[in-house]
Amino acid sequence: MFPFCFEWMWDMSHMVFMGGLWYALTIIGLGMTFCIGKAFYDTFFDKGKDDNHH
Amino acid sequence: MDSALIPRGVKRCPTWQFALWIGAAGAVLLWGVFAMLLCWFKGLNQTNMNDSYGFALWIWADLAVIALGGGAFFTGFLRYIVGKDELKNIINYAVLIGFICYSSALLILAIDIGQPLRGWFIFWHANVHSMLTEVAFCLTCYFGVLTIEYVPLILENRQIDKVPFFHRLGHNMHEIMAVFAATGAFLSFFHQGSLGGVSGVLFGRPFGYREGIFIWPWTFFLYTWSAAACGPCFTIMITKITEKVTGKRLVKQNVIELLAKISGWMIGTYIIAKIIDTWYWAKVTAPAAGFNLMDFYSNNPFYGIWILVLEIVICGVVPAIILTSEKGRKNPAALMTAIILAVLGACVNRWVMVLQVMAVPVLTFENWVMYYPSWQEVATTILPVAYGVILISLSYRYLPIFPQEQELNPEV
């Protein structure tokens, strides 16, 4: 899973498989960080309270 | 008692009635949990799996719920990427159904691996030459995406929404939902495909083996295609069942018809590809391995040619014809028939590609091997159904799942 695991090899299979996994996890992680961070910011500075997504 | 939690402007049954309903589903759930604990504590000897059936009822259930849960990714793709705005009225429910299907799939896998405490090995010590590794990666990530899509719905609960942070968090998540939906579509494409790829690469099992392109057998593409085609039908089916149980209209007919139309065309194109695949397999691939078509459908007590006709003609061609015609979609009985047949078709396809593959004799001295699941396997397969009923009931009662409910039920 990580390059420091003993079975890791810098070959195409590892790069494609793990690259895909980390690519997806990065998007999900960054997306959620943005949402939570912005929610904290908006709450702290009292912004966006009338936002409605319905 | 819980009226403060119920969405504004809608009516729900009394608390005692709801508790009774949840209690009934909970009893079935407990039965499944008991069987699950037996499998965990006593081991896989509680099942009827054996050397012939390393894959059995659980894997069929797994593949079936993943295919039917495909309605979430495909409806999300249509809503957020293609821009079919009408589908906003059913996307919440599609996400909820997808969440239930994928969490059920992960639960079944947790039972199936026998030693769930070692479940993390597939990530940490990944076998990068296995399609199932990719399935495990994508399945888990996509479950994360579905959770992210479901959380804003929970945050819309009347009481939770009053908390400023949660209100803003829900809003922010809605704002960038297209990013998550696109990620979900990407992940779904690969894990649906890889599940199909598993049987397609079994060159020692001529019933499942298929040729393909590069490393992907044709089953890779057929699985993704069938999940995108039949998943929305499952969403519609559950919506219709919910409407029947609650005695209310929850989604406008034009939304149902749009989703059914898209699903119909997807089933139509899928079934053409499936027929070509089956014909090529019967005429070229299987004979090259020394088999005739009827070798796979004779000399056994269960698997006759009827199952091929059921999968392709009755549960493939028929729903495609009904759903692609406007007359068929507008007739409630025909629509419901087509929807049920399409769902059944996906389940039959997964059944033959998981279980018939195992049953067919491969060597001349072998016989057909039939399999009957143990009660523990049946109970743990029904467990997700009870769990789904409970989660849908709770979500329907406390969350604004159906944006059109108030408009469609003005007398409330």
Interface residues (C-beta under 8 A of the other chain):
Chain A: M1 C5 E7 S13 H14 V16 F17 M18 G20 L21 A24 L25 I27 I28 G31 M32 F34 C35 I36 K38 A39 F40 D42 T43 G48 K49 D51 N52 H53 H54
Chain B: F123 W124 H125 A126 V128 H129 T133 E134 F137 C138 C141 G144 V145 I148 P152 P164 F165 H167 R168 L169 G170 H171 N172 M173 H174 E175 I176 V179 F180 T183 F186 L187 F190 P403
